[in-house]
Amino acid sequence: MLAIADSCQLPRSTLFFCTGHCIPPARSGHRCVADNTNLYVFGGYNPDFEEAGGSENEDYPLFRELWRFHFATASWQQVRTEGYMPTELASMSAVLHGNNLLVFGGTGIPFGENNGNDVHVCNVQYKRWNLLNCRGKKPNKIYGQAMVIINGYLYVFGGTTGYLYSTDLHRLDLTTREWTHLKPNNAPTDLPEERYRHELAHDGQRIYILGGGTSWTSYPLDKIHAYNLETNYWEEIATKPQEKIGYPSEKLHKVFICGGYNGEQILSDLWKLNLQTHQWTKLPAVMPEPAYFHCAAVTPAGCMYVHGGVVNMSGNRRTGSLYKVWLVVPSLLELTWEKLLKTFPHLAHLSSLQLLGLGLTHAFVQRLK
């Protein structure tokens, strides 16, 4: 799973477990996004009847639900929304654009037979879903694709129908809501390998593909492909291994990947790729339990939250664990905020006027409320 942090400082290796009284059931194939205040978790899959919620879950073994983890109070809440929530609940892609959660693609049960190619938008402030009415030719109905927003455009790459894997690159203008199927100038033999369950990163000029694979292979990270937005060419970039360690086994800005599956074992390591030097660095922090098909998201402050995933292949067991790790040295403001919350846990129960009277800024009152 990939995450992106904007700071150039070194990550901290301390991991924190977060718990709540009401927590989402164990799952995999879900997606999460984060802002300053909350982690949002959407969808997912668990074939175990009891762990999936038993008869309480009408969509067994899928989770047609949106959860929110509130950082300040370290508590989970299932978000009750209005409007039409998507039914493609596994291996969709999701991004947060302001207050809007954009969800595209994904698949239902049986996998590959009920795929989607619509863009669903949930305003997390007003808790309402809407279908984005788009023009132009949509991407195929796929799942396992990856997407990223750059300068008002939504870029979608790869994915699978369940039978065929894709190298298609599509762009949605979020202003005009028109899809465009991009045609890079490369020869067909110079395109990235077809894949799904990969991730995308960008530096404003290039979109980088990391990891992923097919049902029969996973792609190494000694070379990665990048789409140049200015030249309309795919470029192949040779990355640099960390001395004495090599490359990660799985699938400006720095990009972080954690965990995954390399075809032989489930991983728990954390790696950083410098997009300027293309140098890989293995970090001392490790996930508390190896996992793949998990989700990860980074807050604007540079803290990565990791949730769920498959943790045991033989038993096909999922987890509902949530934990965090700082990818950068936290700012003095963030350290002070965390200390304040630990020292005075009752702050969340005060009114906004009381909090303002204590000297908190509007921004931190919003993070509490």
N, C-alpha and C positions, 0 to 999 in steps of 0.2 A: 504494500500500500504506500502511496506517495503522498508527501505533503510539501508545502512550499513556505519558506519563511524569508522575510525581506532583510533581516539584519545580517551583518557580516560577522557578528561576534560568535564565539564558540558556544556550543550547546552545553547545558548542564546535564549531568548524568543521573540526578536524583529522580526517582519515579514516585508518584503519589497515587494511591488507590482512592477512588471516590465511590461512596455508597449512598443509597437512598432507601426509604421505607417502601416505596412503590417503584419498581424498576421494570424496564422492558424485558420480556423473556429472551432467552438465548437465541441467537440467529446468525445467519451469514448471508452474503449477497445483498446486504442493505447499503445505504449511503448515508453519510453525515456531512454537515457543513457547520461552520461556527462563525459567530460574530463576537463582539466584546462581552456579551452578556450570557449567551446560551449556546449549547450544542444541540443541533436538530438532527434527529435520526429518523429516516424514512424507510419503510418497507422491510424486506428480509424474508428468510426462509428457514424452516426447521422441520425435518421429517419426523421428529419424535413427537407423538401425539400429546403427551403430557407436557413436555417442555414448550410446545407450541401453544399451550393454553387450553388443551383439551376441547371439550364441547363449548367452552366460552369463546373460542375463536371460530367465527363463521367462515373465515377464509382459509382455514387449515389446509396445507401447511405454510401458507403465506401470511404476512402481517400487513393488512391494509390499515396502517395507522402511522401517525406522526407523533414522535416523542420529543420532549424538550428537557435538557439537563441544564439547570440554572447554576452557574458557576458560584455565585455569591453565597448561596445557601446549600450547595452541594446536594440538590434534590432533583428527582425526576418528576415529570408531569406528562401525562398523555394529553396532547393538544386536541380538543374537540373542535373540528373544523366544519364549515359549511361548504356547499358546492360539491362538484363531482371529483372525488379523489381517484387517481389512476388505479387501474387493476393490474397493471404490469409491475410487479412488486419485487422482482429479483433482477439483479445485474442491470438496473437502470443507471443513468448518470444524472448527477445533480450538482447545481452550483447555486450560490447565494448572490443575488444582485440587488444591493440595497436591502429592502425589507422583503424582497420577492425570492422565494425558493423556486427555481426552475428545474423541472424533472423531465427528462426525455428518454424515450425508448424503454427497454426492459422487457421482461417476459413473465408469463404466468405459468400455471400448471396445465398440461405437461410442458416442460421447457421446450422452446422452439416452435410450439404450436400456437401460442397466443402471445405474439410479440406486438410491440407498439412503435409508432413513429410520430406521435403527437408531442407537443410541448405543453405540459401542464404547469400552471403557476399558482403557488400558494403564497398569499400575502401573510407573513407570519405575525404582523401587527394586528390585522383585522381577522385573521384565522379563516380565510376563505379561499377556496380553489376556483380557478377559472381555466378554460381551455384557450390557448393562444391561437387565434385564427390567423393562419399563415398563407402566403401566396407562393407560387413557384412549385417546383418539383421537390417533394419531401425526400429525405433519405429512405432507404428500404426499412421495413419493419425489422428491427434488430435489437440485440441486447449485448451487454459487455463492451459497448463502445465507450469512448472517453470524450469529454468536452471541456472547453475553457472559454472564458469571455475576454476579449481584447478589444478595447476602444469601441464598445457598443456592438460588437459582432460576436455571435456564438459560433464557435468552431467545433465540429463533431468529426471524429476520425474512427475508422475501424468498426469492429463489432461482428456479430455473427447472426445468421438466421436460425441457427441450430444445426444447419447442414453445410452452409457456405460461409467462409470467412472473408472479411472485406478489407480493402485498402482505400476505400473511398474517403474523400475529405469534402465535407459540406460546410457551408457558412450561412448563418441566419442573421440578417440585418434586424436588430431588435427595435429599430425605429420604424422601418417600413414593413417589417415582418415578412420579408421575402427570402426564400431559400435559394441558394446558388450552389450547384455542384461544381467545385473547383477542379480544374484540369491542369495539374502541374506540367511543366515543360519537359520533364524527364522522359527518357525512353522507358517502356514498360518494365524492362529488366532492372531499372534503377530505382524502382519504387520500394518502400518498406515492405517487409513480409506481412502477409495477411495475419490478423490476430484479433483476440478479444481479451478482456480483463487487464488491459494495459492502463497507463495513466499518462496525462499530458501536463507539461509545464511550459512556461514561456518567459521570455525576457523582453518582450515588446517588439522584437524583430523576428524571432524564430519560435516555432512551436516544437517542443521536444517530445518524442515518444519514449516511454520507459517501460520495459518489461512486457508482460502479456505473453500470449502464445495461442496454441490451438489445443484440441483435445488430445493430440499426440505429441506435443512438444512445448517447451517454454523457452523463450529467447534469452540469451545471455546479455550482459550489459557491458561487454568490452567494446562494443560499437553501438551507437544509437543514431537514429535518424532525426533530422530536424527540418521542418518546412520553413523556408525563408519567405516571409510575407512580402518582401520587396521584390524579389526576383521570380517568385512563383516556381521555385525549384526545391525538390527534396535534396538534402545534403546528408552524407554519411560521415559521422564524426567518431574518430577513435578516441576512447576515453583512456585515462591513465590509471593504472592500478596502484593501490597503496602498497608501499614497499613491504615485502615479506608476507603480505596477506593476500593481495590480488584484487579481485573484483567481488562485488556482492553476488550471491548465488541466484537471487530472484530478480523476479521482476522488480553590481549587481545582485540577482537572486541566487540562493542556494536551494537545492532540491534535496529532500530527505525521503528515504524509503525505509519501511520497517516490516519485518516479518515476510510472509509469503511461502511459496512452495516451489521447489526446484526440480520436481519430478522424482525425488528420492526421500526428502525429509521436509517437515514443517520447520520454518525458521523463526528466530526471535531477535535477530540482530538489527541494528540501526546504522544506516549509511548516509553519507552526505556527498552530493555531487556539486562541485563548483562549476557553474555554467560558463564562466569566463576561461578557466584553465582546463576544464574537462577532467579534473582530478577527483578520484574517489577517495573518501576517507571513512574508515570504520570508526564509529564512536563507541565510547565505553559503556553507554547505557544499553540495556537489553530489555525486551518485553518480558513481563513477569511470566507469561506462558506463550510458547510458540503458537502462531495462528496464521491462517490465510483465509481469503474471502472475508476479511474483516474490513472495517472502515476507519479512516483517520482524517482529522481536520485540524487546521491550525488557526488559532485566534490571531487577531491583528497584533497582539502583543508578543507573539512568537511562542505560544505554548501549544503543544500538540496533544490532542485527546484521541485515544484509540479505543474502539468499542467492538465487541463481539468477534465472530469468526469461527472457523473450524479449527479445533484444537486436538482432535484425535481422529485419525483416518480409519483405523480398524473399527472403531465404535461409531464413526460418523458423528462425533459429538460436537455440539456448538457450545459457545460460552456467551454469557451476558456481561462479562467483566468490562469495567470502564476504568481507565487509568490515564495519567498524563505525564508528560515529560517536557521540560523547558528545552527548546531548541536553541535558544539564545540566553545570554546572561540577562535575567529580568531587570527592567529599569528600576530605579529606586522607588518610583511611584507605584509600580506593580508590587514590589516587595512590601511596601508600607501598607498597601491595600489588603494584601493577604494577611499581614500581621493584625491589622485592624479587625478583619472579619473573624479571625481566630480568637482574639481577645474579647470582642464584644459580639457574640453570635446573635444577640437579640436585636441588632440593628435592623434586620429585615422586617421586624414586626412593628417598627415605628412608622408614622405617617411621613409623607414627603415633606410636609411643613416642618415636622420635628427634625428630620434629617438635615434640611437646609438650615435650620436654626442651630444645629450642632457644627455647622461650618462645611458640610459636604457640598461639593459642586453639583450642578444639575446633571453632569455626565455620570457621576458616581451614584447619584440618587436613581438615575435610570437603570444603572447596572444592578441595583438592589431591587428595583421594582419591575 
